[in-house]
């Protein structure tokens, strides 16, 4: 397989023998090998500091309104897909909805915390999510920062089944340029 690096725009040849499918869908991580590959191709809303507190990643900043029980998230404007398209609030919400529609463990856990019907994207850089209990939630951040909820581009997903069909557009450090069977 040939991986294309985002920063240097040079091809890196990575030779691996896989006994399972590519691409690795973050929602279907079942092994450490899946996890490691997903880290190359995708990224999460948040990262964590040494004390396990959320810090910005795809989401640059956020606030919580104690009056209405809603988080407001601002996207890191510097993050782009491997095809140069800007990351948008719609992309992040689409990935969250995909996890919920597929009834994944992470999707179900998040659905237990948020009012799904109230999610809004007032612009391309903002997401507003209401918590069911109207209180800030560390559990929400832990789930949204987990690699199984790393985002993928909608063009890499079969929109009828919501399953990944390719990984040509990535938000991670690499994207798949070419897969060759050299067995």
Secondary structure, 3 states (H helix, E strand, C coil): CEEEECCCCCEEECCCCCCCCCCCCHHHCCCHHHHHHHHHHCECCEEECCCCCEEECCEEEEEEECCCCEEEEEECCCCECCCCCECCHHHHHHHHHHHHHCCCHHHHHHHCCECHHHCEEEECCEEEEEECCCCCCHHHHHHHCCHHHCECCHHHECCCCCCECCCCCCCCCEEEEECCCCC
